[in-house]
Amino acid sequence: MSATALRLIRCRRLSTSGLPGVTKALRWRDLRKVAKVTGAMVLGGCLFITYEVVALDKAVTIDTSAILQEKYKSYIYLRASPSDENDNLAAGLTHKTRRELHKAARRFLEISSRFLLQSLDAAGWMTQSSQERLSNVDADPHEVALWVLLKRTQSDNRALRIQAVQELADNYHWHDYQYQTAAQVIDQRTAVGLARTPRADLRFFLRPPALPDLDDGFSAEDGLRQLLASLPQSEVDKCVRYFTSLALRESTQALAAQRGGLWCFGGNGLPYAQSLTSVPSEKVESFCLQALVQHSKVRSHCDHIVSNGGLQLLQRVYQLRRDSKNIQRNIVRIIGNLALNDKVHRAIVQSGWLSVLAEMVQSPHVMEASHAARALANLDRETVKEKYPDGVYVLHPHTRGNQPIKADVLFIHGILGAAFKTWRQRDRSVLQDENDKDCGDDYTECWPKTWLASDCPNLRVLSVEYDSHLSDWMAKCPAENQRKSLAYRSRELLKKLKMAGVGDRPVVWVAHSMGGLLVKKMLIDASEDPAMKDLFKNTKGILFYSVPHHGTFMAEYSVSVRYLLFPSIEVRELCRDSPALRDLNENFLNMAKEKEIKVLSFAETLPTNIGPMIKILVVPAQSANIGIGDLIEVDVDHLSICKPERKDSFLYKRSLRFIQEVLHSSIGR
């Protein structure tokens, strides 16, 4: 059989019933005396045969569901060869099967003996008689290490299971057929652990199953709208019901007929064509996915999404829109929301999402990796006790690690901000508006993930995202005013942070602009709520970047200018010396002084470009001065105050020193 014919391209199962040479080879008398064949795998010219070794079955039992299911079947696993060689593939296999199977069988028996003699004896699992029978067998230990580790992943000892998963991923000498064997043998718990292990080989994961062909005239867009129609309208607020109804009744052609305007949902812009030409299906799919994101936040709706084929449909759209990062992120965002429900974990794994998430979490792009890391953390019930609801993202650590987490650093963006882009490094002389949430190539990763995680590896770094855009739900949304108040946001975020375990360790808050007002409101609310007492008690420090503690001059400009930067809370609350801001600040100061919370504030000194004609000092130093802790003025504008230019810049070094000093005094380093 030629090497080309066995070139590995894609893994498929082929029954050996049509390969008489294989069948005959499996009946050899010498081979039958020693073992019972359960399967054969042909991969890259190497054959590997799995056995239940009859003579040694009392010494060890490899209890894996995959082997039990395949016990009485014979399969050859191979990857498809080029189409012009398919006709010669079977002939090549039958021509060489006997010799190759015989060599593989002898080698496997030697390896298995060494496995039983050395590994199991060391673990104390072998009887004295078994030791005597196998004492003279010689084989290379690394050839059988896979089976040792697979056995240990099923141990009753949790620490041993976790160690075995780590060793599986750390050993890079496995052959391709061994990865393929492991992919079919490992259980859900082990697979999730591998996906959350740094630099795990993607060959450990089975690829998503093939999806059936769509009926003629039935598109992915139709499937998404059909899925939305199957979902109940209960347990969602008026805004979600409103936009779901729009998604259901509007088709591609109908949307194209709407002239002009920017129609947004969930903070992502969805501009429609201003002509009567067809709107691309991608736009409609994006709109439907954003509606599904909201439904996937409701626990009871998760079961409906899964039972109505949602996981397979999302897999289809994901594969179809590989060139659309926005669509792919929304899909993984939905998977992360579904994973909050333990009952659907098996369905998520069986529908092939682990391989997608394992690949995505290794992405160099912070948004893709963070969305996947959140979903995997919600699936990992072996090492993660917290759950991460929608809008709470782990910037560090993305994977399992040996570094113990001693404290949390929590980043809260401001108006027109986002969980990732607000905290990006400043790498361009001209910065885009904060309301552009889609992370493009013009921007580096955010510094909390790259710099802070490197300098403080024993910290958990979280970034929180919340609705902060004027166009989130449109002006016509029935619940617009309710959703935009500080009180509403505070209640919602406190619930999410409690789920994520914020408060179990010392906490340092980092806030930009209106995010600082939100932090103060959350801490006041937490101090009055017995259920949140741990979060309040463990707050050790707060770092404010240009927070308008005493209001802003923006409130004195025209309505159009005011709403450009502060669209989501009442403008009168942002007026200088407004009663609402004064009460919030006074209550916080009394609480912070009593609890001895350390505070550091930065203030901008340069005006910010507001459109092409206006430059404004958004938060002057007197407003950024909270009245406690140090105030440092920096020669940057409002958007750049939280974006250090370099790791050795004063802005980053001073922020890092504050975080380290606060945590050193509370937990030590």
Rosetta blueprint (number, residue, H / E / L):
1 M L
2 S L
3 A L
4 T L
5 A L
6 L L
7 R L
8 L L
9 I L
10 R L
11 C E
12 R E
13 R E
14 L E
15 S E
16 T H
17 S H
18 G H
19 L L
20 P H
21 G H
22 V H
23 T H
24 K H
25 A H
26 L L
27 R L
28 W L
29 R H
30 D H
31 L H
32 R H
33 K H
34 V H
35 A E
36 K E
37 V E
38 T E
39 G E
40 A E
41 M E
42 V E
43 L E
44 G L
45 G L
46 C E
47 L E
48 F E
49 I E
50 T E
51 Y E
52 E E
53 V E
54 V H
55 A H
56 L H
57 D L
58 K L
59 A L
60 V L
61 T L
62 I L
63 D L
64 T L
65 S H
66 A H
67 I H
68 L H
69 Q H
70 E L
71 K L
72 Y L
73 K L
74 S L
75 Y E
76 I E
77 Y E
78 L E
79 R E
80 A L
81 S L
82 P L
83 S H
84 D H
85 E H
86 N H
87 D H
88 N H
89 L H
90 A H
91 A H
92 G H
93 L H
94 T H
95 H H
96 K H
97 T H
98 R H
99 R H
100 E H
101 L H
102 H H
103 K H
104 A H
105 A H
106 R H
107 R H
108 F H
109 L H
110 E H
111 I H
112 S H
113 S H
114 R H
115 F H
116 L H
117 L H
118 Q H
119 S H
120 L H
121 D H
122 A H
123 A L
124 G L
125 W L
126 M L
127 T L
128 Q H
129 S H
130 S H
131 Q H
132 E H
133 R H
134 L H
135 S L
136 N L
137 V L
138 D L
139 A L
140 D L
141 P H
142 H H
143 E H
144 V L
145 A H
146 L H
147 W H
148 V H
149 L H
150 L H
151 K H
152 R H
153 T L
154 Q L
155 S L
156 D L
157 N L
158 R H
159 A H
160 L H
161 R H
162 I H
163 Q H
164 A H
165 V H
166 Q H
167 E H
168 L H
169 A H
170 D H
171 N L
172 Y L
173 H L
174 W L
175 H L
176 D H
177 Y H
178 Q H
179 Y H
180 Q H
181 T H
182 A H
183 A H
184 Q H
185 V H
186 I L
187 D L
188 Q H
189 R H
190 T H
191 A H
192 V H
193 G H
194 L H
195 A H
196 R L
197 T L
198 P L
199 R L
200 A L
201 D L
202 L H
203 R H
204 F H
205 F L
206 L L
207 R L
208 P L
209 P L
210 A L
211 L L
212 P L
213 D L
214 L L
215 D L
216 D L
217 G L
218 F L
219 S L
220 A H
221 E H
222 D H
223 G H
224 L H
225 R H
226 Q H
227 L H
228 L H
229 A H
230 S H
231 L L
232 P L
233 Q L
234 S L
235 E L
236 V L
237 D L
238 K H
239 C H
240 V H
241 R H
242 Y H
243 F H
244 T H
245 S H
246 L H
247 A H
248 L H
249 R H
250 E L
251 S L
252 T H
253 Q H
254 A H
255 L H
256 A H
257 A L
258 Q L
259 R L
260 G L
261 G L
262 L E
263 W E
264 C E
265 F E
266 G L
267 G L
268 N E
269 G E
270 L E
271 P E
272 Y L
273 A L
274 Q L
275 S L
276 L L
277 T L
278 S L
279 V L
280 P L
281 S H
282 E H
283 K H
284 V H
285 E H
286 S H
287 F H
288 C H
289 L H
290 Q H
291 A H
292 L H
293 V H
294 Q H
295 H H
296 S L
297 K L
298 V L
299 R H
300 S H
301 H H
302 C H
303 D H
304 H H
305 I H
306 V H
307 S H
308 N L
309 G L
310 G H
311 L H
312 Q H
313 L H
314 L H
315 Q H
316 R H
317 V H
318 Y H
319 Q H
320 L H
321 R L
322 R L
323 D L
324 S L
325 K H
326 N H
327 I H
328 Q H
329 R H
330 N H
331 I H
332 V H
333 R H
334 I H
335 I H
336 G H
337 N H
338 L H
339 A L
340 L L
341 N L
342 D H
343 K H
344 V H
345 H H
346 R H
347 A H
348 I H
349 V H
350 Q H
351 S L
352 G L
353 W H
354 L H
355 S H
356 V H
357 L H
358 A H
359 E H
360 M H
361 V L
362 Q L
363 S L
364 P L
365 H L
366 V H
367 M H
368 E H
369 A H
370 S H
371 H H
372 A H
373 A H
374 R H
375 A H
376 L H
377 A H
378 N H
379 L H
380 D L
381 R L
382 E L
383 T L
384 V L
385 K L
386 E L
387 K L
388 Y L
389 P L
390 D L
391 G L
392 V E
393 Y E
394 V E
395 L E
396 H E
397 P L
398 H L
399 T L
400 R L
401 G L
402 N L
403 Q L
404 P L
405 I L
406 K L
407 A E
408 D E
409 V E
410 L E
411 F E
412 I E
413 H L
414 G L
415 I L
416 L L
417 G L
418 A L
419 A L
420 F L
421 K H
422 T H
423 W H
424 R E
425 Q L
426 R L
427 D L
428 R L
429 S L
430 V L
431 L L
432 Q L
433 D L
434 E L
435 N L
436 D L
437 K L
438 D L
439 C L
440 G L
441 D L
442 D L
443 Y L
444 T L
445 E L
446 C E
447 W H
448 P H
449 K H
450 T H
451 W H
452 L H
453 A H
454 S H
455 D H
456 C L
457 P L
458 N L
459 L E
460 R E
461 V E
462 L E
463 S E
464 V E
465 E L
466 Y L
467 D L
468 S L
469 H L
470 L L
471 S L
472 D L
473 W L
474 M L
475 A L
476 K L
477 C L
478 P L
479 A L
480 E H
481 N H
482 Q H
483 R H
484 K L
485 S L
486 L H
487 A H
488 Y H
489 R H
490 S H
491 R H
492 E H
493 L H
494 L H
495 K H
496 K H
497 L H
498 K H
499 M H
500 A L
501 G L
502 V L
503 G L
504 D L
505 R L
506 P L
507 V E
508 V E
509 W E
510 V E
511 A E
512 H E
513 S L
514 M H
515 G H
516 G H
517 L H
518 L H
519 V H
520 K H
521 K H
522 M H
523 L H
524 I H
525 D H
526 A H
527 S H
528 E L
529 D L
530 P H
531 A H
532 M H
533 K H
534 D H
535 L H
536 F H
537 K H
538 N L
539 T E
540 K E
541 G E
542 I E
543 L E
544 F E
545 Y E
546 S L
547 V L
548 P L
549 H L
550 H L
551 G L
552 T L
553 F H
554 M H
555 A H
556 E H
557 Y L
558 S L
559 V H
560 S H
561 V H
562 R H
563 Y H
564 L H
565 L H
566 F L
567 P L
568 S L
569 I L
570 E L
571 V H
572 R H
573 E H
574 L H
575 C L
576 R L
577 D L
578 S L
579 P H
580 A H
581 L H
582 R H
583 D H
584 L H
585 N H
586 E H
587 N H
588 F H
589 L H
590 N H
591 M H
592 A H
593 K H
594 E H
595 K H
596 E L
597 I L
598 K E
599 V E
600 L E
601 S E
602 F E
603 A E
604 E E
605 T L
606 L L
607 P L
608 T E
609 N E
610 I E
611 G L
612 P L
613 M L
614 I E
615 K E
616 I E
617 L L
618 V L
619 V L
620 P L
621 A H
622 Q H
623 S H
624 A H
625 N L
626 I L
627 G L
628 I L
629 G L
630 D E
631 L E
632 I E
633 E E
634 V E
635 D L
636 V L
637 D L
638 H L
639 L L
640 S L
641 I L
642 C L
643 K L
644 P L
645 E L
646 R L
647 K L
648 D L
649 S L
650 F H
651 L H
652 Y H
653 K H
654 R H
655 S H
656 L H
657 R H
658 F H
659 I H
660 Q H
661 E H
662 V H
663 L H
664 H H
665 S H
666 S H
667 I H
668 G L
669 R L
